[in-house]
Amino acid sequence: MKATVRWVDGAMFVGESGSGHAVVMDGPESSGGRNMGLRPMEMVLIGTGGCSSFDVVSILKKSRQDITDCVAEVEATRADATPAVFETIHLHFKVSGKGLSEKQVERAVSLSAEKYCSASIMLAAGGVKVTHSFEVIEG
């Protein structure tokens, strides 16, 4: 896996993945940016939510659950010192579908957390307290 990150100006950078997709990162005006893109640490948080969501949806589909929506609300706390690393990350999944089994949703979230989500498992191995919760919504 490869990526490039190119400085644009101020605190703005454009990152491009090896698969050819690009994203703008920028800092706040107080750091020389123009607030025109995501902060790099926001990208880590979004990537973690995306990684785990991918797992949850995939596992539920393979379990033949009639899933219609999955929203991961991801919340983190950071250290007050430099570096301002994540101390905690909580992923709360709102999983919607028709006749979903709560047990299957719980299983999917647990499998992602313990076995499949490389991002959250890597962060946890680095000392971040990563927690998960879920709710099942009919519809």
N, CA, C and O atoms as CSV, one atom per row, in Angstrom:
chain,resi,resn,atom,element,x,y,z
A,1,MET,N,N,0.857,-1.171,0.000
A,1,MET,CA,C,0.000,0.000,0.000
A,1,MET,C,C,0.902,1.233,0.000
A,1,MET,O,O,1.891,1.295,0.731
A,2,LYS,N,N,0.550,2.194,-0.819
A,2,LYS,CA,C,1.330,3.419,-0.918
A,2,LYS,C,C,0.411,4.625,-0.985
A,2,LYS,O,O,-0.763,4.509,-1.337
A,3,ALA,N,N,0.954,5.773,-0.645
A,3,ALA,CA,C,0.235,7.034,-0.753
A,3,ALA,C,C,1.261,8.148,-0.907
A,3,ALA,O,O,2.432,7.979,-0.566
A,4,THR,N,N,0.812,9.283,-1.421
A,4,THR,CA,C,1.658,10.474,-1.459
A,4,THR,C,C,0.880,11.618,-0.822
A,4,THR,O,O,-0.343,11.706,-0.924
A,5,VAL,N,N,1.627,12.482,-0.167
A,5,VAL,CA,C,1.043,13.675,0.428
A,5,VAL,C,C,1.861,14.857,-0.069
A,5,VAL,O,O,3.071,14.921,0.150
A,6,ARG,N,N,1.197,15.786,-0.737
A,6,ARG,CA,C,1.883,16.932,-1.339
A,6,ARG,C,C,1.418,18.222,-0.666
A,6,ARG,O,O,0.222,18.474,-0.519
A,7,TRP,N,N,2.386,19.019,-0.269
A,7,TRP,CA,C,2.101,20.310,0.334
A,7,TRP,C,C,1.576,21.269,-0.726
A,7,TRP,O,O,2.168,21.368,-1.800
A,8,VAL,N,N,0.480,21.980,-0.456
A,8,VAL,CA,C,-0.092,22.951,-1.377
A,8,VAL,C,C,0.389,24.346,-0.985
A,8,VAL,O,O,1.088,25.008,-1.752
A,9,ASP,N,N,0.014,24.783,0.201
A,9,ASP,CA,C,0.525,26.035,0.787
A,9,ASP,C,C,0.005,26.140,2.212
A,9,ASP,O,O,-0.898,25.396,2.593
A,10,GLY,N,N,0.553,27.041,2.996
A,10,GLY,CA,C,0.106,27.199,4.374
A,10,GLY,C,C,0.148,25.875,5.104
A,10,GLY,O,O,1.208,25.262,5.229
A,11,ALA,N,N,-1.005,25.430,5.589
A,11,ALA,CA,C,-1.124,24.135,6.259
A,11,ALA,C,C,-1.987,23.175,5.438
A,11,ALA,O,O,-2.571,22.238,5.982
A,12,MET,N,N,-2.064,23.414,4.117
A,12,MET,CA,C,-2.883,22.576,3.241
A,12,MET,C,C,-2.021,21.561,2.511
A,12,MET,O,O,-0.950,21.875,1.990
A,13,PHE,N,N,-2.531,20.324,2.490
A,13,PHE,CA,C,-1.873,19.224,1.802
A,13,PHE,C,C,-2.918,18.443,1.027
A,13,PHE,O,O,-4.088,18.414,1.407
A,14,VAL,N,N,-2.495,17.809,-0.061
A,14,VAL,CA,C,-3.368,16.898,-0.794
A,14,VAL,C,C,-2.743,15.511,-0.705
A,14,VAL,O,O,-1.594,15.297,-1.090
A,15,GLY,N,N,-3.533,14.580,-0.185
A,15,GLY,CA,C,-3.082,13.200,-0.096
A,15,GLY,C,C,-3.720,12.401,-1.215
A,15,GLY,O,O,-4.901,12.563,-1.519
A,16,GLU,N,N,-2.918,11.534,-1.826
A,16,GLU,CA,C,-3.437,10.671,-2.882
A,16,GLU,C,C,-3.083,9.234,-2.565
A,16,GLU,O,O,-1.930,8.901,-2.294
A,17,SER,N,N,-4.105,8.386,-2.604
A,17,SER,CA,C,-3.901,6.969,-2.318
A,17,SER,C,C,-3.296,6.261,-3.523
A,17,SER,O,O,-3.321,6.773,-4.642
A,18,GLY,N,N,-2.763,5.097,-3.276
A,18,GLY,CA,C,-2.228,4.287,-4.360
A,18,GLY,C,C,-3.286,3.890,-5.362
A,18,GLY,O,O,-2.969,3.573,-6.509
A,19,SER,N,N,-4.557,3.905,-4.938
A,19,SER,CA,C,-5.646,3.566,-5.854
A,19,SER,C,C,-6.153,4.781,-6.626
A,19,SER,O,O,-7.117,4.679,-7.386
A,20,GLY,N,N,-5.496,5.946,-6.430
A,20,GLY,CA,C,-5.798,7.118,-7.242
A,20,GLY,C,C,-6.834,8.077,-6.689
A,20,GLY,O,O,-7.289,8.963,-7.412
A,21,HIS,N,N,-7.222,7.931,-5.437
A,21,HIS,CA,C,-8.202,8.839,-4.835
A,21,HIS,C,C,-7.494,9.905,-4.021
A,21,HIS,O,O,-6.478,9.636,-3.380
A,22,ALA,N,N,-8.035,11.123,-4.047
A,22,ALA,CA,C,-7.371,12.237,-3.379
A,22,ALA,C,C,-8.270,12.860,-2.313
A,22,ALA,O,O,-9.497,12.798,-2.387
A,23,VAL,N,N,-7.621,13.457,-1.326
A,23,VAL,CA,C,-8.328,14.146,-0.252
A,23,VAL,C,C,-7.511,15.373,0.158
A,23,VAL,O,O,-6.281,15.336,0.186
A,24,VAL,N,N,-8.222,16.460,0.474
A,24,VAL,CA,C,-7.566,17.690,0.924
A,24,VAL,C,C,-7.524,17.692,2.444
A,24,VAL,O,O,-8.526,17.424,3.106
A,25,MET,N,N,-6.360,17.996,2.982
A,25,MET,CA,C,-6.191,18.177,4.421
A,25,MET,C,C,-5.740,19.614,4.644
A,25,MET,O,O,-4.927,20.145,3.887
A,26,ASP,N,N,-6.269,20.230,5.680
A,26,ASP,CA,C,-5.886,21.612,5.985
A,26,ASP,C,C,-6.026,21.834,7.482
A,26,ASP,O,O,-6.741,21.112,8.177
A,27,GLY,N,N,-5.335,22.835,7.947
A,27,GLY,CA,C,-5.385,23.180,9.358
A,27,GLY,C,C,-6.224,24.423,9.587
A,27,GLY,O,O,-6.690,25.056,8.639
A,28,PRO,N,N,-6.414,24.767,10.862
A,28,PRO,CA,C,-7.157,25.983,11.183
A,28,PRO,C,C,-6.310,27.217,10.881
A,28,PRO,O,O,-5.090,27.134,10.735
A,29,GLU,N,N,-6.978,28.350,10.792
A,29,GLU,CA,C,-6.260,29.603,10.523
A,29,GLU,C,C,-5.187,29.870,11.573
A,29,GLU,O,O,-4.147,30.447,11.257
A,30,SER,N,N,-5.426,29.460,12.808
A,30,SER,CA,C,-4.442,29.670,13.882
A,30,SER,C,C,-3.145,28.908,13.649
A,30,SER,O,O,-2.127,29.209,14.272
A,31,SER,N,N,-3.176,27.923,12.755
A,31,SER,CA,C,-1.975,27.152,12.424
A,31,SER,C,C,-1.489,27.423,11.013
A,31,SER,O,O,-0.675,26.664,10.486
A,32,GLY,N,N,-1.974,28.495,10.388
A,32,GLY,CA,C,-1.539,28.835,9.041
A,32,GLY,C,C,-2.383,28.235,7.941
A,32,GLY,O,O,-2.042,28.349,6.764
A,33,GLY,N,N,-3.476,27.598,8.307
A,33,GLY,CA,C,-4.352,26.993,7.310
A,33,GLY,C,C,-5.513,27.906,6.958
A,33,GLY,O,O,-5.619,29.036,7.436
A,34,ARG,N,N,-6.378,27.377,6.108
A,34,ARG,CA,C,-7.570,28.124,5.707
A,34,ARG,C,C,-8.845,27.333,5.998
A,34,ARG,O,O,-9.927,27.704,5.542
A,35,ASN,N,N,-8.717,26.252,6.751
A,35,ASN,CA,C,-9.860,25.420,7.119
A,35,ASN,C,C,-10.619,24.930,5.887
A,35,ASN,O,O,-11.848,24.983,5.840
A,36,MET,N,N,-9.870,24.453,4.890
A,36,MET,CA,C,-10.463,24.019,3.620
A,36,MET,C,C,-10.490,22.494,3.469
A,36,MET,O,O,-10.815,21.988,2.394
A,37,GLY,N,N,-10.157,21.767,4.522
A,37,GLY,CA,C,-10.154,20.314,4.424
A,37,GLY,C,C,-10.124,19.672,5.786
A,37,GLY,O,O,-10.087,20.345,6.816
A,38,LEU,N,N,-10.140,18.376,5.769
A,38,LEU,CA,C,-10.086,17.593,7.005
A,38,LEU,C,C,-8.739,17.764,7.691
A,38,LEU,O,O,-7.723,17.989,7.034
A,39,ARG,N,N,-8.734,17.658,9.004
A,39,ARG,CA,C,-7.489,17.598,9.758
A,39,ARG,C,C,-6.961,16.165,9.651
A,39,ARG,O,O,-7.755,15.230,9.551
A,40,PRO,N,N,-5.660,15.976,9.670
A,40,PRO,CA,C,-5.122,14.614,9.582
A,40,PRO,C,C,-5.660,13.671,10.661
A,40,PRO,O,O,-5.931,12.507,10.366
A,41,MET,N,N,-5.820,14.138,11.896
A,41,MET,CA,C,-6.340,13.261,12.943
A,41,MET,C,C,-7.817,12.949,12.735
A,41,MET,O,O,-8.286,11.890,13.151
A,42,GLU,N,N,-8.557,13.854,12.098
A,42,GLU,CA,C,-9.942,13.554,11.737
A,42,GLU,C,C,-9.974,12.413,10.723
A,42,GLU,O,O,-10.865,11.565,10.752
A,43,MET,N,N,-8.992,12.407,9.832
A,43,MET,CA,C,-8.922,11.337,8.835
A,43,MET,C,C,-8.667,9.991,9.496
A,43,MET,O,O,-9.226,8.978,9.077
A,44,VAL,N,N,-7.825,9.971,10.529
A,44,VAL,CA,C,-7.572,8.726,11.260
A,44,VAL,C,C,-8.880,8.232,11.879
A,44,VAL,O,O,-9.192,7.043,11.817
A,45,LEU,N,N,-9.638,9.146,12.472
A,45,LEU,CA,C,-10.906,8.794,13.111
A,45,LEU,C,C,-11.923,8.293,12.078
A,45,LEU,O,O,-12.584,7.277,12.290
A,46,ILE,N,N,-12.039,9.010,10.972
A,46,ILE,CA,C,-12.958,8.606,9.903
A,46,ILE,C,C,-12.536,7.264,9.308
A,46,ILE,O,O,-13.380,6.414,9.024
A,47,GLY,N,N,-11.244,7.079,9.122
A,47,GLY,CA,C,-10.740,5.812,8.591
A,47,GLY,C,C,-11.052,4.641,9.503
A,47,GLY,O,O,-11.381,3.551,9.035
A,48,THR,N,N,-10.949,4.868,10.808
A,48,THR,CA,C,-11.279,3.821,11.770
A,48,THR,C,C,-12.758,3.472,11.696
A,48,THR,O,O,-13.127,2.297,11.694
A,49,GLY,N,N,-13.602,4.495,11.635
A,49,GLY,CA,C,-15.036,4.252,11.501
A,49,GLY,C,C,-15.381,3.552,10.202
A,49,GLY,O,O,-16.248,2.679,10.171
A,50,GLY,N,N,-14.704,3.935,9.129
A,50,GLY,CA,C,-14.940,3.307,7.831
A,50,GLY,C,C,-14.506,1.855,7.807
A,50,GLY,O,O,-15.205,0.998,7.267
A,51,CYS,N,N,-13.358,1.582,8.390
A,51,CYS,CA,C,-12.825,0.216,8.433
A,51,CYS,C,C,-13.787,-0.703,9.185
A,51,CYS,O,O,-14.124,-1.788,8.711
A,52,SER,N,N,-14.221,-0.256,10.357
A,52,SER,CA,C,-15.110,-1.086,11.162
A,52,SER,C,C,-16.491,-1.201,10.534
A,52,SER,O,O,-17.099,-2.270,10.576
A,53,SER,N,N,-16.992,-0.124,9.954
A,53,SER,CA,C,-18.305,-0.164,9.287
A,53,SER,C,C,-18.294,-1.143,8.122
A,53,SER,O,O,-19.245,-1.901,7.928
A,54,PHE,N,N,-17.218,-1.122,7.351
A,54,PHE,CA,C,-17.078,-2.066,6.239
A,54,PHE,C,C,-17.231,-3.497,6.748
A,54,PHE,O,O,-17.941,-4.307,6.152
A,55,ASP,N,N,-16.547,-3.800,7.870
A,55,ASP,CA,C,-16.625,-5.144,8.457
A,55,ASP,C,C,-18.048,-5.484,8.884
A,55,ASP,O,O,-18.572,-6.543,8.539
A,56,VAL,N,N,-18.667,-4.578,9.637
A,56,VAL,CA,C,-20.001,-4.839,10.186
A,56,VAL,C,C,-20.999,-5.118,9.063
A,56,VAL,O,O,-21.752,-6.089,9.129
A,57,VAL,N,N,-21.006,-4.274,8.041
A,57,VAL,CA,C,-21.937,-4.464,6.925
A,57,VAL,C,C,-21.642,-5.773,6.202
A,57,VAL,O,O,-22.560,-6.531,5.888
A,58,SER,N,N,-20.377,-6.040,5.940
A,58,SER,CA,C,-19.994,-7.264,5.233
A,58,SER,C,C,-20.400,-8.512,6.012
A,58,SER,O,O,-20.943,-9.452,5.431
A,59,ILE,N,N,-20.144,-8.529,7.309
A,59,ILE,CA,C,-20.493,-9.681,8.140
A,59,ILE,C,C,-22.004,-9.879,8.175
A,59,ILE,O,O,-22.486,-11.008,8.078
A,60,LEU,N,N,-22.752,-8.787,8.314
A,60,LEU,CA,C,-24.209,-8.902,8.357
A,60,LEU,C,C,-24.780,-9.383,7.027
A,60,LEU,O,O,-25.721,-10.177,7.009
A,61,LYS,N,N,-24.223,-8.913,5.920
A,61,LYS,CA,C,-24.691,-9.390,4.613
A,61,LYS,C,C,-24.410,-10.880,4.450
A,61,LYS,O,O,-25.253,-11.629,3.956
A,62,LYS,N,N,-23.206,-11.308,4.873
A,62,LYS,CA,C,-22.861,-12.735,4.777
A,62,LYS,C,C,-23.740,-13.577,5.687
A,62,LYS,O,O,-23.956,-14.761,5.425
A,63,SER,N,N,-24.249,-12.971,6.756
A,63,SER,CA,C,-25.156,-13.667,7.678
A,63,SER,C,C,-26.599,-13.607,7.201
A,63,SER,O,O,-27.514,-14.022,7.912
A,64,ARG,N,N,-26.798,-13.091,6.001
A,64,ARG,CA,C,-28.111,-12.972,5.366
A,64,ARG,C,C,-29.086,-12.109,6.166
A,64,ARG,O,O,-30.287,-12.376,6.209
A,65,GLN,N,N,-28.541,-11.071,6.798
A,65,GLN,CA,C,-29.386,-10.112,7.501
A,65,GLN,C,C,-29.850,-9.064,6.498
A,65,GLN,O,O,-29.082,-8.649,5.630
A,66,ASP,N,N,-31.084,-8.642,6.610
A,66,ASP,CA,C,-31.666,-7.658,5.689
A,66,ASP,C,C,-31.329,-6.245,6.175
A,66,ASP,O,O,-32.193,-5.523,6.672
A,67,ILE,N,N,-30.062,-5.868,6.021
A,67,ILE,CA,C,-29.562,-4.578,6.485
A,67,ILE,C,C,-29.873,-3.491,5.450
A,67,ILE,O,O,-29.650,-3.680,4.254
A,68,THR,N,N,-30.388,-2.358,5.921
A,68,THR,CA,C,-30.717,-1.250,5.015
A,68,THR,C,C,-29.851,-0.018,5.273
A,68,THR,O,O,-29.759,0.856,4.410
A,69,ASP,N,N,-29.210,0.070,6.455
A,69,ASP,CA,C,-28.379,1.233,6.765
A,69,ASP,C,C,-27.457,0.894,7.923
A,69,ASP,O,O,-27.781,0.080,8.788
A,70,CYS,N,N,-26.311,1.534,7.915
A,70,CYS,CA,C,-25.355,1.392,9.018
A,70,CYS,C,C,-24.646,2.732,9.170
A,70,CYS,O,O,-23.982,3.202,8.246
A,71,VAL,N,N,-24.792,3.332,10.328
A,71,VAL,CA,C,-24.134,4.601,10.627
A,71,VAL,C,C,-23.242,4.381,11.836
A,71,VAL,O,O,-23.701,3.907,12.875
A,72,ALA,N,N,-21.979,4.723,11.702
A,72,ALA,CA,C,-21.056,4.644,12.833
A,72,ALA,C,C,-20.801,6.058,13.337
A,72,ALA,O,O,-20.283,6.906,12.610
A,73,GLU,N,N,-21.166,6.298,14.574
A,73,GLU,CA,C,-20.852,7.568,15.218
A,73,GLU,C,C,-19.559,7.339,15.996
A,73,GLU,O,O,-19.511,6.510,16.905
A,74,VAL,N,N,-18.523,8.072,15.635
A,74,VAL,CA,C,-17.200,7.843,16.210
A,74,VAL,C,C,-16.806,9.068,17.027
A,74,VAL,O,O,-16.823,10.194,16.529
A,75,GLU,N,N,-16.452,8.833,18.278
A,75,GLU,CA,C,-16.081,9.935,19.165
A,75,GLU,C,C,-14.762,9.587,19.842
A,75,GLU,O,O,-14.545,8.450,20.262
A,76,ALA,N,N,-13.883,10.582,19.941
A,76,ALA,CA,C,-12.567,10.335,20.521
A,76,ALA,C,C,-12.183,11.435,21.498
A,76,ALA,O,O,-12.686,12.557,21.437
A,77,THR,N,N,-11.283,11.080,22.396
A,77,THR,CA,C,-10.639,12.072,23.253
A,77,THR,C,C,-9.151,12.015,22.947
A,77,THR,O,O,-8.600,10.971,22.597
A,78,ARG,N,N,-8.518,13.185,23.093
A,78,ARG,CA,C,-7.079,13.282,22.818
A,78,ARG,C,C,-6.349,13.786,24.046
A,78,ARG,O,O,-6.928,14.463,24.896
A,79,ALA,N,N,-5.096,13.455,24.128
A,79,ALA,CA,C,-4.246,13.913,25.227
A,79,ALA,C,C,-4.098,15.430,25.158
A,79,ALA,O,O,-4.118,16.014,24.075
A,80,ASP,N,N,-3.952,16.056,26.310
A,80,ASP,CA,C,-3.758,17.511,26.377
A,80,ASP,C,C,-2.303,17.911,26.149
A,80,ASP,O,O,-1.979,19.098,26.159
A,81,ALA,N,N,-1.438,16.946,25.946
A,81,ALA,CA,C,-0.008,17.211,25.763
A,81,ALA,C,C,0.388,16.931,24.318
A,81,ALA,O,O,-0.381,16.350,23.553
A,82,THR,N,N,1.584,17.346,23.959
A,82,THR,CA,C,2.138,17.054,22.641
A,82,THR,C,C,2.963,15.783,22.749
A,82,THR,O,O,3.827,15.710,23.622
A,83,PRO,N,N,2.744,14.784,21.915
A,83,PRO,CA,C,1.766,14.746,20.838
A,83,PRO,C,C,0.357,14.508,21.390
A,83,PRO,O,O,0.181,13.801,22.382
A,84,ALA,N,N,-0.632,15.100,20.743
A,84,ALA,CA,C,-2.028,14.987,21.185
A,84,ALA,C,C,-2.645,13.721,20.603
A,84,ALA,O,O,-3.529,13.770,19.747
A,85,VAL,N,N,-2.152,12.588,21.093
A,85,VAL,CA,C,-2.608,11.285,20.596
A,85,VAL,C,C,-4.022,10.995,21.086
A,85,VAL,O,O,-4.493,11.590,22.056
A,86,PHE,N,N,-4.681,10.083,20.409
A,86,PHE,CA,C,-5.983,9.628,20.883
A,86,PHE,C,C,-5.777,8.827,22.160
A,86,PHE,O,O,-4.883,7.984,22.239
A,87,GLU,N,N,-6.608,9.096,23.154
A,87,GLU,CA,C,-6.607,8.301,24.380
A,87,GLU,C,C,-7.755,7.304,24.355
A,87,GLU,O,O,-7.601,6.157,24.774
A,88,THR,N,N,-8.915,7.750,23.858
A,88,THR,CA,C,-10.073,6.868,23.747
A,88,THR,C,C,-10.757,7.088,22.400
A,88,THR,O,O,-10.747,8.190,21.852
A,89,ILE,N,N,-11.346,6.024,21.885
A,89,ILE,CA,C,-12.201,6.098,20.696
A,89,ILE,C,C,-13.405,5.209,20.982
A,89,ILE,O,O,-13.254,4.058,21.390
A,90,HIS,N,N,-14.594,5.750,20.766
A,90,HIS,CA,C,-15.815,4.954,20.919
A,90,HIS,C,C,-16.562,4.952,19.598
A,90,HIS,O,O,-16.835,6.006,19.024
A,91,LEU,N,N,-16.889,3.767,19.123
A,91,LEU,CA,C,-17.671,3.600,17.903
A,91,LEU,C,C,-19.057,3.108,18.302
A,91,LEU,O,O,-19.194,2.057,18.928
A,92,HIS,N,N,-20.077,3.867,17.939
A,92,HIS,CA,C,-21.462,3.468,18.199
A,92,HIS,C,C,-22.138,3.243,16.850
A,92,HIS,O,O,-22.247,4.159,16.036
A,93,PHE,N,N,-22.586,2.015,16.628
A,93,PHE,CA,C,-23.214,1.642,15.368
A,93,PHE,C,C,-24.725,1.705,15.484
A,93,PHE,O,O,-25.314,1.143,16.408
A,94,LYS,N,N,-25.348,2.398,14.534
A,94,LYS,CA,C,-26.798,2.398,14.395
A,94,LYS,C,C,-27.093,1.578,13.148
A,94,LYS,O,O,-26.892,2.040,12.025
A,95,VAL,N,N,-27.570,0.363,13.357
A,95,VAL,CA,C,-27.778,-0.575,12.259
A,95,VAL,C,C,-29.276,-0.730,12.023
A,95,VAL,O,O,-30.024,-1.110,12.924
A,96,SER,N,N,-29.696,-0.435,10.812
A,96,SER,CA,C,-31.105,-0.523,10.446
A,96,SER,C,C,-31.326,-1.685,9.490
A,96,SER,O,O,-30.452,-2.045,8.702
A,97,GLY,N,N,-32.523,-2.261,9.583
A,97,GLY,CA,C,-32.878,-3.330,8.671
A,97,GLY,C,C,-34.229,-3.910,9.017
A,97,GLY,O,O,-34.898,-3.478,9.955
A,98,LYS,N,N,-34.606,-4.890,8.242
A,98,LYS,CA,C,-35.896,-5.550,8.431
A,98,LYS,C,C,-35.673,-6.872,9.157
A,98,LYS,O,O,-35.037,-7.783,8.627
A,99,GLY,N,N,-36.203,-6.967,10.375
A,99,GLY,CA,C,-36.094,-8.205,11.142
A,99,GLY,C,C,-34.674,-8.573,11.520
A,99,GLY,O,O,-34.350,-9.758,11.598
A,100,LEU,N,N,-33.824,-7.597,11.755
A,100,LEU,CA,C,-32.431,-7.885,12.115
A,100,LEU,C,C,-32.350,-8.629,13.443
A,100,LEU,O,O,-33.110,-8.356,14.371
A,101,SER,N,N,-31.433,-9.557,13.515
A,101,SER,CA,C,-31.156,-10.267,14.753
A,101,SER,C,C,-30.165,-9.440,15.572
A,101,SER,O,O,-29.055,-9.157,15.120
A,102,GLU,N,N,-30.578,-9.057,16.781
A,102,GLU,CA,C,-29.681,-8.293,17.649
A,102,GLU,C,C,-28.404,-9.086,17.933
A,102,GLU,O,O,-27.317,-8.516,18.025
A,103,LYS,N,N,-28.546,-10.392,18.070
A,103,LYS,CA,C,-27.393,-11.259,18.318
A,103,LYS,C,C,-26.410,-11.216,17.136
A,103,LYS,O,O,-25.195,-11.210,17.339
A,104,GLN,N,N,-26.933,-11.187,15.917
A,104,GLN,CA,C,-26.067,-11.130,14.733
A,104,GLN,C,C,-25.361,-9.778,14.630
A,104,GLN,O,O,-24.195,-9.717,14.240
A,105,VAL,N,N,-26.054,-8.703,14.976
A,105,VAL,CA,C,-25.429,-7.375,14.963
A,105,VAL,C,C,-24.330,-7.324,16.013
A,105,VAL,O,O,-23.233,-6.836,15.744
A,106,GLU,N,N,-24.619,-7.822,17.199
A,106,GLU,CA,C,-23.610,-7.858,18.270
A,106,GLU,C,C,-22.387,-8.663,17.825
A,106,GLU,O,O,-21.249,-8.266,18.072
A,107,ARG,N,N,-22.633,-9.784,17.174
A,107,ARG,CA,C,-21.543,-10.641,16.672
A,107,ARG,C,C,-20.705,-9.894,15.636
A,107,ARG,O,O,-19.476,-9.953,15.668
A,108,ALA,N,N,-21.366,-9.195,14.722
A,108,ALA,CA,C,-20.647,-8.457,13.673
A,108,ALA,C,C,-19.766,-7.361,14.277
A,108,ALA,O,O,-18.616,-7.188,13.873
A,109,VAL,N,N,-20.310,-6.632,15.239
A,109,VAL,CA,C,-19.539,-5.562,15.892
A,109,VAL,C,C,-18.357,-6.171,16.647
A,109,VAL,O,O,-17.248,-5.642,16.579
A,110,SER,N,N,-18.576,-7.264,17.356
A,110,SER,CA,C,-17.498,-7.918,18.111
A,110,SER,C,C,-16.405,-8.470,17.194
A,110,SER,O,O,-15.217,-8.317,17.477
A,111,LEU,N,N,-16.805,-9.105,16.105
A,111,LEU,CA,C,-15.811,-9.635,15.166
A,111,LEU,C,C,-14.963,-8.522,14.562
A,111,LEU,O,O,-13.750,-8.667,14.413
A,112,SER,N,N,-15.608,-7.412,14.217
A,112,SER,CA,C,-14.850,-6.280,13.690
A,112,SER,C,C,-13.850,-5.801,14.726
A,112,SER,O,O,-12.678,-5.590,14.415
A,113,ALA,N,N,-14.314,-5.628,15.963
A,113,ALA,CA,C,-13.475,-5.095,17.035
A,113,ALA,C,C,-12.315,-6.018,17.395
A,113,ALA,O,O,-11.210,-5.551,17.672
A,114,GLU,N,N,-12.563,-7.315,17.392
A,114,GLU,CA,C,-11.578,-8.260,17.918
A,114,GLU,C,C,-10.738,-8.959,16.856
A,114,GLU,O,O,-9.659,-9.471,17.153
A,115,LYS,N,N,-11.236,-8.983,15.599
A,115,LYS,CA,C,-10.549,-9.803,14.600
A,115,LYS,C,C,-10.241,-9.109,13.282
A,115,LYS,O,O,-9.180,-9.342,12.702
A,116,TYR,N,N,-11.153,-8.251,12.789
A,116,TYR,CA,C,-11.033,-7.796,11.412
A,116,TYR,C,C,-10.597,-6.354,11.194
A,116,TYR,O,O,-9.866,-6.090,10.239
A,117,CYS,N,N,-11.006,-5.423,12.022
A,117,CYS,CA,C,-10.723,-4.011,11.729
A,117,CYS,C,C,-9.276,-3.663,12.053
A,117,CYS,O,O,-8.924,-3.418,13.207
A,118,SER,N,N,-8.458,-3.647,11.032
A,118,SER,CA,C,-7.031,-3.369,11.202
A,118,SER,C,C,-6.787,-2.023,11.867
A,118,SER,O,O,-5.880,-1.895,12.689
A,119,ALA,N,N,-7.580,-1.024,11.523
A,119,ALA,CA,C,-7.367,0.321,12.060
A,119,ALA,C,C,-7.601,0.367,13.566
A,119,ALA,O,O,-6.737,0.829,14.311
A,120,SER,N,N,-8.758,-0.108,14.022
A,120,SER,CA,C,-9.048,-0.016,15.457
A,120,SER,C,C,-8.160,-0.958,16.264
A,120,SER,O,O,-7.759,-0.620,17.378
A,121,ILE,N,N,-7.851,-2.118,15.726
A,121,ILE,CA,C,-6.973,-3.062,16.426
A,121,ILE,C,C,-5.562,-2.484,16.537
A,121,ILE,O,O,-4.914,-2.638,17.572
A,122,MET,N,N,-5.082,-1.824,15.491
A,122,MET,CA,C,-3.761,-1.193,15.528
A,122,MET,C,C,-3.720,-0.070,16.561
A,122,MET,O,O,-2.756,0.047,17.318
A,123,LEU,N,N,-4.767,0.756,16.593
A,123,LEU,CA,C,-4.818,1.848,17.560
A,123,LEU,C,C,-4.881,1.309,18.984
A,123,LEU,O,O,-4.223,1.841,19.879
A,124,ALA,N,N,-5.671,0.252,19.199
A,124,ALA,CA,C,-5.766,-0.355,20.528
A,124,ALA,C,C,-4.414,-0.928,20.963
A,124,ALA,O,O,-4.031,-0.812,22.127
A,125,ALA,N,N,-3.701,-1.540,20.030
A,125,ALA,CA,C,-2.384,-2.095,20.349
A,125,ALA,C,C,-1.406,-0.988,20.733
A,125,ALA,O,O,-0.442,-1.230,21.459
A,126,GLY,N,N,-1.654,0.218,20.247
A,126,GLY,CA,C,-0.807,1.364,20.568
A,126,GLY,C,C,-1.220,2.087,21.839
A,126,GLY,O,O,-0.650,3.126,22.174
A,127,GLY,N,N,-2.209,1.549,22.555
A,127,GLY,CA,C,-2.588,2.122,23.830
A,127,GLY,C,C,-3.880,2.920,23.855
A,127,GLY,O,O,-4.266,3.437,24.904
A,128,VAL,N,N,-4.558,3.028,22.711
A,128,VAL,CA,C,-5.839,3.738,22.678
A,128,VAL,C,C,-6.920,2.798,23.220
A,128,VAL,O,O,-6.993,1.636,22.820
A,129,LYS,N,N,-7.752,3.301,24.125
A,129,LYS,CA,C,-8.872,2.503,24.626
A,129,LYS,C,C,-10.008,2.621,23.613
A,129,LYS,O,O,-10.657,3.663,23.517
A,130,VAL,N,N,-10.245,1.542,22.853
A,130,VAL,CA,C,-11.264,1.528,21.811
A,130,VAL,C,C,-12.456,0.721,22.324
A,130,VAL,O,O,-12.317,-0.438,22.715
A,131,THR,N,N,-13.631,1.358,22.314
A,131,THR,CA,C,-14.852,0.688,22.762
A,131,THR,C,C,-15.909,0.739,21.663
A,131,THR,O,O,-15.835,1.556,20.745
A,132,HIS,N,N,-16.876,-0.138,21.776
A,132,HIS,CA,C,-17.926,-0.270,20.761
A,132,HIS,C,C,-19.285,-0.442,21.427
A,132,HIS,O,O,-19.395,-1.028,22.504
A,133,SER,N,N,-20.312,0.076,20.774
A,133,SER,CA,C,-21.687,-0.176,21.180
A,133,SER,C,C,-22.537,-0.177,19.908
A,133,SER,O,O,-22.064,0.191,18.833
A,134,PHE,N,N,-23.785,-0.592,20.046
A,134,PHE,CA,C,-24.640,-0.645,18.865
A,134,PHE,C,C,-26.100,-0.534,19.283
A,134,PHE,O,O,-26.459,-0.753,20.440
A,135,GLU,N,N,-26.920,-0.189,18.312
A,135,GLU,CA,C,-28.363,-0.266,18.467
A,135,GLU,C,C,-28.946,-0.760,17.158
A,135,GLU,O,O,-28.426,-0.474,16.079
A,136,VAL,N,N,-30.020,-1.495,17.269
A,136,VAL,CA,C,-30.701,-2.041,16.107
A,136,VAL,C,C,-31.972,-1.238,15.891
A,136,VAL,O,O,-32.761,-1.041,16.816
A,137,ILE,N,N,-32.161,-0.780,14.667
A,137,ILE,CA,C,-33.325,0.027,14.308
A,137,ILE,C,C,-34.120,-0.716,13.248
A,137,ILE,O,O,-33.587,-1.066,12.195
A,138,GLU,N,N,-35.383,-0.955,13.523
A,138,GLU,CA,C,-36.234,-1.663,12.568
A,138,GLU,C,C,-36.589,-0.724,11.414
A,138,GLU,O,O,-37.010,0.414,11.622
A,139,GLY,N,N,-36.409,-1.228,10.203
A,139,GLY,CA,C,-36.812,-0.426,9.046
A,139,GLY,C,C,-35.858,-0.394,7.927
A,139,GLY,O,O,-36.116,0.256,6.914
